[in-house]
Amino acid sequence: MTRTQHLHGVVLPDLVERDLFIVDRKLTLEPQDDFETIVHDGYLIPGLVDAHAHLPFASPAPEEASWAEKAVASARVHLDAGVLTVRDPGGPTPTGLGPRDGLPRTITAGRFLAAPGMMFPEHGQRELPEEQIPDAAEEEFASSGSWVKLIGDFIDPSGRMATSFRPETLADAARRVHALGGRITIHAFLDDTIDAAIDAGFDCIEHGVMLREDQVEAMAARDMALVPTLRTGLEMWPQIVQFVPTAPEEKDRVAKALSRYSDAVRTAWEAGVTILAGTDAGLVSHGLVRLEVEALIAAGIPPIDAIAAASWGARTYLGLPGLEESAPADVVAFDRNPLEDSTVLAEPRLIVLDGRVVRRGVPAVA
């Protein structure tokens, strides 16, 4: 029988010093008589969350590995960085990855649903005629059991950013997914796409680069979340429009949008929109959600809310408990207060996933 384990430290976000005990892989705040102390000071959070990471892509697994093998290898990188939950919003990631495999809790969205030619090639998407999208949304929910994702816009064959689906198609897809008890999100770069997704009742916007101020008010009123993938957007989209044949005027439009991107994200936060930290790993390396936290702080979001977007706040949005009675024991400990210096997120002292100690000690910073 596994001995009861004890953690003592300052619990975020309340900054209250507490004793936590792990009994049968769950947390309890009730004092225990016989235990092993695994942390006696420091700062405790319920693990980091990357709310937008495509596990099969940019994987450390060999090129010839299967999608599933690549996803597992990427998930291990996240775990080593203290990321205990990954939301993979679309792609060929297998369902069911999680603690029983020694991996972060993984929430998937089935395969991307895209219009023909309106997505990067070979990303595991389903490219379908528009009339098939609502049926496919139901099918992908049956696969994921939680989320569905549409690619709402992309660079079309003329080299211009264009919407992929009519508003009524989005509304039908959202209605069907919600009727099944699921959530639906959309890759949305253009403000026209965001308008249509708001009107259709989508639950979340991914990226939202051309988000307008009036749209953030509407999103807040409808309790829609935003996963801005801010750092990757600022760094990668200028490269993407060079790689994908793009009209010169469209490159200028993208550049202007990116120059306002950080301000748009801060405006969304100010309006009360739920912000989730996502890296868009797959375009970039895995395990770097701490850098997205830094990008959110640089955009003007207070550290407590930027870290919440990558920890307790994201877990709440995704339906997972924090450091509370009877919750699964997902805990990461740090020597210093992340609210005072977010760079400490790169240096977890202790990682506990589902009541099992994954690692003790500080890793090398990537």
RODO-2510 file (C-alpha; in nm, 4 decimals, decimal comma):
residues 366
     n   res          X          Y          Z
     1     m     0,0000     0,0000     0,0000
     2     t     0,1348     0,3437    -0,0991
     3     r     0,2214     0,5611     0,1955
     4     t     0,0354     0,8895     0,2386
     5     q     0,2347     1,1799     0,0996
     6     h     0,2428     1,5303     0,2432
     7     l     0,3008     1,8667     0,0787
     8     h     0,3377     2,1914     0,2677
     9     g     0,3574     2,5258     0,0903
    10     v     0,1815     2,8394    -0,0244
    11     v    -0,1110     2,7483    -0,2496
    12     l    -0,1871     2,9735    -0,5451
    13     p    -0,3836     3,1766    -0,6291
    14     d    -0,4952     3,2512    -0,2719
    15     l    -0,1378     3,2614    -0,1366
    16     v    -0,2484     3,0688     0,1719
    17     e     0,0000     2,8390     0,3447
    18     r    -0,1496     2,4912     0,3628
    19     d    -0,0843     2,1237     0,4230
    20     l    -0,2001     1,8931     0,1458
    21     f    -0,2053     1,5154     0,1710
    22     i    -0,2224     1,2584    -0,1064
    23     v    -0,4281     0,9539    -0,0119
    24     d    -0,5146     0,6955    -0,2775
    25     r    -0,3941     0,9420    -0,5446
    26     k    -0,6403     1,2120    -0,4337
    27     l    -0,5900     1,5283    -0,2352
    28     t    -0,7214     1,5856     0,1116
    29     l    -0,6832     1,8791     0,3466
    30     e    -0,7646     1,6580     0,6435
    31     p    -0,4607     1,5947     0,8717
    32     q    -0,3131     1,2460     0,8467
    33     d    -0,1206     1,0519     1,1095
    34     d     0,1418     0,8706     0,9050
    35     f     0,2946     1,0301     0,5968
    36     e     0,6054     1,1087     0,3947
    37     t     0,6725     1,4790     0,3332
    38     i     0,7724     1,5361    -0,0291
    39     v     0,7590     1,9192    -0,0197
    40     h     0,7992     2,1217     0,2967
    41     d     0,7983     2,4756     0,1547
    42     g     0,7620     2,6616    -0,1743
    43     y     0,4618     2,7472    -0,3918
    44     l     0,2019     2,4981    -0,5138
    45     i    -0,0253     2,5123    -0,8204
    46     p    -0,2520     2,2469    -0,9756
    47     g    -0,0180     2,1969    -1,2703
    48     l     0,0182     2,3934    -1,5901
    49     v    -0,2254     2,3683    -1,8823
    50     d    -0,1495     2,4121    -2,2510
    51     a    -0,4905     2,4819    -2,4033
    52     h    -0,3775     2,4641    -2,7657
    53     a    -0,1130     2,2055    -2,8529
    54     h    -0,1120     1,9691    -3,1510
    55     l     0,0714     1,6687    -3,0109
    56     p     0,1516     1,4768    -3,3335
    57     f     0,3315     1,7709    -3,4957
    58     a     0,6855     1,8993    -3,4219
    59     s     0,7244     1,5888    -3,2100
    60     p     1,0609     1,4650    -3,0806
    61     a     0,9649     1,1178    -3,2061
    62     p     1,1363     0,9885    -3,5220
    63     e     0,9917     1,1032    -3,8528
    64     e     0,8810     0,7489    -3,9375
    65     a     0,6819     0,7160    -3,6125
    66     s     0,3041     0,6905    -3,6239
    67     w     0,0782     0,9831    -3,5312
    68     a     0,0048     0,8127    -3,1990
    69     e     0,3741     0,7597    -3,1222
    70     k     0,4477     1,1224    -3,2037
    71     a     0,1633     1,2393    -2,9814
    72     v     0,2935     1,0345    -2,6883
    73     a     0,6478     1,1678    -2,7295
    74     s     0,5224     1,5272    -2,7358
    75     a     0,3019     1,4685    -2,4330
    76     r     0,6064     1,3547    -2,2368
    77     v     0,7793     1,6848    -2,3155
    78     h     0,4798     1,8726    -2,1762
    79     l     0,4801     1,6593    -1,8637
    80     d     0,8481     1,7273    -1,7999
    81     a     0,7665     2,0997    -1,8120
    82     g     0,4975     2,0652    -1,5435
    83     v     0,2086     2,0685    -1,7921
    84     l    -0,0433     1,8251    -1,6452
    85     t    -0,3294     1,8975    -1,8886
    86     v    -0,3119     1,9377    -2,2662
    87     r    -0,6011     2,0424    -2,4855
    88     d    -0,5334     1,9254    -2,8402
    89     p    -0,7822     2,1198    -3,0539
    90     g    -0,7884     1,9117    -3,3671
    91     g    -0,5707     1,6635    -3,5497
    92     p    -0,4833     1,2937    -3,5564
    93     t    -0,4219     1,2645    -3,1815
    94     p    -0,5632     0,9436    -3,0321
    95     t    -0,8275     0,9825    -2,7642
    96     g    -0,7773     0,8574    -2,4114
    97     l    -0,4172     0,9650    -2,3486
    98     g    -0,3703     1,0466    -1,9833
    99     p    -0,2331     0,9527    -1,6422
   100     r    -0,2867     0,5799    -1,6875
   101     d    -0,0242     0,6088    -1,9632
   102     g     0,1964     0,8265    -1,7438
   103     l     0,0986     1,1296    -1,9563
   104     p    -0,0843     1,4582    -1,8971
   105     r    -0,4623     1,4590    -1,9047
   106     t    -0,5355     1,5103    -2,2724
   107     i    -0,8545     1,6650    -2,4083
   108     t    -0,8988     1,6248    -2,7832
   109     a    -1,1272     1,7696    -3,0493
   110     g    -1,1255     1,4973    -3,3094
   111     r    -0,9976     1,5955    -3,6522
   112     f    -1,0009     1,9475    -3,7897
   113     l    -1,2961     2,0127    -4,0194
   114     a    -1,1821     2,2261    -4,3112
   115     a    -1,2961     2,3371    -4,6545
   116     p    -1,0980     2,1797    -4,9392
   117     g    -0,7590     2,3486    -4,9755
   118     m    -0,8140     2,5713    -4,6717
   119     m    -0,5609     2,4243    -4,4272
   120     f    -0,1956     2,3269    -4,4165
   121     p    -0,1472     1,9958    -4,6011
   122     e    -0,1064     1,6670    -4,4154
   123     h    -0,2285     1,7828    -4,0760
   124     g    -0,4815     1,5062    -4,0277
   125     q    -0,7774     1,7242    -4,1185
   126     r    -1,0962     1,6249    -4,2933
   127     e    -1,1474     1,8502    -4,5950
   128     l    -1,5144     1,8316    -4,6854
   129     p    -1,7789     2,0047    -4,8951
   130     e    -1,9621     2,2584    -4,6834
   131     e    -2,2903     2,0662    -4,6796
   132     q    -2,1146     1,7769    -4,5018
   133     i    -1,9683     1,9853    -4,2188
   134     p    -2,2588     1,9634    -3,9677
   135     d    -2,2753     1,5834    -4,0010
   136     a    -1,8981     1,5634    -3,9661
   137     a    -1,9134     1,7777    -3,6520
   138     e    -2,1381     1,5166    -3,4927
   139     e    -1,8989     1,2417    -3,6018
   140     e    -1,5952     1,4168    -3,4552
   141     f    -1,7752     1,4732    -3,1260
   142     a    -1,8471     1,1004    -3,1167
   143     s    -1,4732     1,0468    -3,1545
   144     s    -1,3483     1,3042    -2,9022
   145     g    -1,6354     1,3003    -2,6533
   146     s    -1,5727     1,6644    -2,5721
   147     w    -1,4707     1,9185    -2,8388
   148     v    -1,5057     1,9772    -3,2119
   149     k    -1,2978     2,2236    -3,4140
   150     l    -1,3560     2,3925    -3,7478
   151     i    -1,0978     2,5796    -3,9556
   152     g    -1,2956     2,8968    -4,0103
   153     d    -1,0598     3,0791    -4,2459
   154     f    -0,7290     3,0392    -4,4236
   155     i    -0,5294     3,1669    -4,7204
   156     d    -0,7251     3,0684    -5,0302
   157     p    -0,5829     2,9777    -5,3744
   158     s    -0,5867     3,3469    -5,4738
   159     g    -0,3469     3,4245    -5,1897
   160     r    -0,6022     3,6063    -4,9742
   161     m    -0,7390     3,5274    -4,6309
   162     a    -1,0951     3,4071    -4,6743
   163     t    -1,3720     3,2570    -4,4668
   164     s    -1,4350     2,8868    -4,5197
   165     f    -1,8027     2,8440    -4,4300
   166     r    -2,1305     3,0332    -4,4385
   167     p    -2,2695     3,1562    -4,1043
   168     e    -2,5660     2,9201    -4,1264
   169     t    -2,3277     2,6224    -4,1591
   170     l    -2,1452     2,7293    -3,8432
   171     a    -2,4755     2,7719    -3,6607
   172     d    -2,5938     2,4257    -3,7630
   173     a    -2,2666     2,2641    -3,6548
   174     a    -2,2746     2,4427    -3,3173
   175     r    -2,6378     2,3501    -3,2572
   176     r    -2,5717     1,9832    -3,3246
   177     v    -2,2576     1,9623    -3,1086
   178     h    -2,4292     2,1403    -2,8203
   179     a    -2,7274     1,9074    -2,8474
   180     l    -2,4861     1,6191    -2,7899
   181     g    -2,3375     1,7866    -2,4837
   182     g    -2,0121     1,8957    -2,6480
   183     r    -1,8248     2,2178    -2,7079
   184     i    -1,7193     2,3637    -3,0397
   185     t    -1,4321     2,5939    -3,1277
   186     i    -1,2988     2,7585    -3,4403
   187     h    -0,9689     2,8651    -3,5905
   188     a    -1,0549     3,2275    -3,6638
   189     f    -0,8116     3,4847    -3,7945
   190     l    -1,0536     3,7215    -3,9698
   191     d    -1,2997     3,9460    -3,7898
   192     d    -1,5731     3,8255    -4,0289
   193     t    -1,5138     3,4688    -3,9126
   194     i    -1,5244     3,5804    -3,5496
   195     d    -1,8561     3,7605    -3,6114
   196     a    -2,0065     3,4461    -3,7609
   197     a    -1,8777     3,2268    -3,4760
   198     i    -2,0207     3,4614    -3,2131
   199     d    -2,3594     3,4654    -3,3840
   200     a    -2,3467     3,0848    -3,4245
   201     g    -2,2887     3,0335    -3,0517
   202     f    -1,9412     2,8835    -3,0612
   203     d    -1,7743     2,8243    -2,7248
   204     c    -1,4255     2,9411    -2,8089
   205     i    -1,2127     3,1312    -3,0570
   206     e    -0,8645     3,0054    -3,1399
   207     h    -0,6146     3,2798    -3,2344
   208     g    -0,8524     3,5712    -3,3001
   209     v    -0,5828     3,7875    -3,4571
   210     m    -0,8245     4,0452    -3,6088
   211     l    -1,0490     4,0576    -3,3009
   212     r    -1,2355     4,3897    -3,2685
   213     e    -1,3315     4,5722    -2,9508
   214     d    -1,7050     4,5317    -3,0123
   215     q    -1,6514     4,1582    -3,0586
   216     v    -1,4840     4,1114    -2,7205
   217     e    -1,7901     4,2626    -2,5521
   218     a    -2,0101     4,0141    -2,7359
   219     m    -1,7792     3,7260    -2,6457
   220     a    -1,7829     3,8217    -2,2784
   221     a    -2,1630     3,8436    -2,2794
   222     r    -2,1850     3,4933    -2,4293
   223     d    -1,9150     3,3438    -2,2027
   224     m    -1,6934     3,2588    -2,5008
   225     a    -1,3267     3,1884    -2,4352
   226     l    -1,0263     3,3074    -2,6345
   227     v    -0,7065     3,1071    -2,6874
   228     p    -0,4873     3,3693    -2,8515
   229     t    -0,1667     3,1651    -2,9062
   230     l    -0,0072     3,5073    -2,8821
   231     r     0,3625     3,4252    -2,8858
   232     t     0,3376     3,1808    -3,1748
   233     g     0,1111     3,4130    -3,3716
   234     l     0,3506     3,7035    -3,3441
   235     e     0,6514     3,4904    -3,4345
   236     m     0,5108     3,2450    -3,6883
   237     w     0,2412     3,4196    -3,8926
   238     p     0,4916     3,6491    -4,0693
   239     q     0,6760     3,3319    -4,1722
   240     i     0,3562     3,1509    -4,2721
   241     v     0,2484     3,4227    -4,5151
   242     q     0,5923     3,3975    -4,6745
   243     f     0,5728     3,0185    -4,6978
   244     v     0,2143     2,9973    -4,8253
   245     p     0,1559     3,1884    -5,1525
   246     t     0,0020     3,5129    -5,0275
   247     a    -0,0953     3,8304    -5,2126
   248     p     0,1230     4,1329    -5,1240
   249     e    -0,1706     4,3343    -4,9926
   250     e    -0,2681     4,0397    -4,7748
   251     k     0,0785     4,0294    -4,6207
   252     d     0,0344     4,3961    -4,5304
   253     r    -0,3066     4,3262    -4,3758
   254     v    -0,1637     4,0419    -4,1685
   255     a     0,1263     4,2614    -4,0528
   256     k    -0,1128     4,5364    -3,9418
   257     a    -0,3306     4,2873    -3,7574
   258     l    -0,0306     4,1397    -3,5776
   259     s     0,0838     4,4873    -3,4735
   260     r    -0,2480     4,5191    -3,2834
   261     y    -0,2668     4,1577    -3,1642
   262     s    -0,1339     4,2102    -2,8112
   263     d    -0,3658     4,5075    -2,7603
   264     a    -0,6637     4,3016    -2,8794
   265     v    -0,5849     4,0244    -2,6305
   266     r    -0,5534     4,2730    -2,3452
   267     t    -0,8821     4,4357    -2,4482
   268     a    -1,0505     4,0944    -2,4406
   269     w    -0,9177     4,0331    -2,0898
   270     e    -1,0357     4,3776    -1,9773
   271     a    -1,3842     4,2969    -2,1109
   272     g    -1,3995     3,9811    -1,9005
   273     v    -1,3368     3,7240    -2,1741
   274     t    -1,1877     3,3996    -2,0411
   275     i    -0,8304     3,3837    -2,1715
   276     l    -0,6652     3,0426    -2,2018
   277     a    -0,2918     3,0038    -2,2564
   278     g    -0,2118     2,7956    -2,5619
   279     t     0,1162     2,7653    -2,7473
   280     d     0,0032     2,6224    -3,0830
   281     a     0,2748     2,3643    -3,0260
   282     g     0,3128     2,1754    -3,3490
   283     l     0,4023     2,4991    -3,5205
   284     v     0,6565     2,5476    -3,2405
   285     s     0,8167     2,3122    -2,9897
   286     h     0,6196     2,1455    -2,7122
   287     g     0,6417     2,2151    -2,3403
   288     l     0,6713     2,5938    -2,3643
   289     v     0,3450     2,7235    -2,2182
   290     r     0,5527     2,9284    -1,9720
   291     l     0,6552     3,1454    -2,2677
   292     e     0,2903     3,2052    -2,3561
   293     v     0,2384     3,3212    -1,9967
   294     e     0,5227     3,5673    -2,0438
   295     a     0,3665     3,6893    -2,3704
   296     l     0,0329     3,7482    -2,1956
   297     i     0,2069     3,9445    -1,9203
   298     a     0,3946     4,1485    -2,1808
   299     a     0,0559     4,2271    -2,3414
   300     g    -0,0540     4,3909    -2,0160
   301     i    -0,2408     4,1076    -1,8440
   302     p    -0,1557     4,0892    -1,4708
   303     p     0,0622     3,7917    -1,3725
   304     i    -0,2107     3,6355    -1,1593
   305     d    -0,4484     3,6239    -1,4572
   306     a    -0,1796     3,5225    -1,7069
   307     i    -0,0782     3,2292    -1,4869
   308     a    -0,4440     3,1435    -1,4211
   309     a    -0,4831     3,1159    -1,8002
   310     a    -0,2203     2,8412    -1,7874
   311     s    -0,3221     2,6755    -1,4605
   312     w    -0,6185     2,6986    -1,2219
   313     g    -0,8323     2,9183    -1,4481
   314     a    -0,7826     2,6933    -1,7486
   315     r    -0,8579     2,3850    -1,5406
   316     t    -1,1834     2,5397    -1,4214
   317     y    -1,2858     2,6214    -1,7786
   318     l    -1,2033     2,2660    -1,8887
   319     g    -1,4018     2,1137    -1,6019
   320     l    -1,1075     1,9996    -1,3909
   321     p    -1,0649     2,0686    -1,0177
   322     g    -0,7772     2,2546    -0,8571
   323     l    -0,5999     2,1882    -0,5288
   324     e    -0,9114     2,0994    -0,3351
   325     e    -1,0621     1,8221    -0,1293
   326     s    -1,0934     1,4886    -0,3154
   327     a    -0,9433     1,6275    -0,6375
   328     p    -0,6985     1,4132    -0,8326
   329     a    -0,3526     1,4961    -0,6985
   330     d    -0,2129     1,7034    -0,9849
   331     v     0,0421     1,9361    -0,8248
   332     v     0,3497     2,1278    -0,9333
   333     a     0,5760     2,2955    -0,6769
   334     f     0,8172     2,5859    -0,7265
   335     d     1,0829     2,7347    -0,5018
   336     r     0,9725     3,0933    -0,5703
   337     n     0,6421     3,2737    -0,6161
   338     p     0,5425     3,2663    -0,9871
   339     l     0,3257     3,5736    -0,9305
   340     e     0,6405     3,7723    -0,8547
   341     d     0,8590     3,6117    -1,1230
   342     s     0,6858     3,4038    -1,3893
   343     t     1,0187     3,2721    -1,5207
   344     v     1,0209     3,0304    -1,2257
   345     l     0,7609     2,8299    -1,4206
   346     a     1,0597     2,6890    -1,6114
   347     e     1,1950     2,5371    -1,2901
   348     p     0,9413     2,3055    -1,1244
   349     r     1,0857     2,1471    -0,8122
   350     l     0,8269     1,8715    -0,7940
   351     i     0,5730     1,7321    -1,0404
   352     v     0,2917     1,5064    -0,9198
   353     l     0,0438     1,3658    -1,1732
   354     d    -0,2628     1,1817    -1,0498
   355     g    -0,0967     1,1151    -0,7151
   356     r     0,2280     0,9812    -0,8586
   357     v     0,5555     1,1714    -0,8272
   358     v     0,6789     1,2220    -1,1822
   359     r     0,9959     1,4063    -1,0973
   360     r     1,1791     1,5769    -0,8162
   361     g     1,4436     1,8386    -0,8760
   362     v     1,4868     2,1253    -1,1235
   363     p     1,5209     2,0467    -1,4956
   364     a     1,7521     2,2205    -1,7378
   365     v     1,5720     2,5203    -1,8909
   366     a     1,5071     2,4828    -2,2633
***
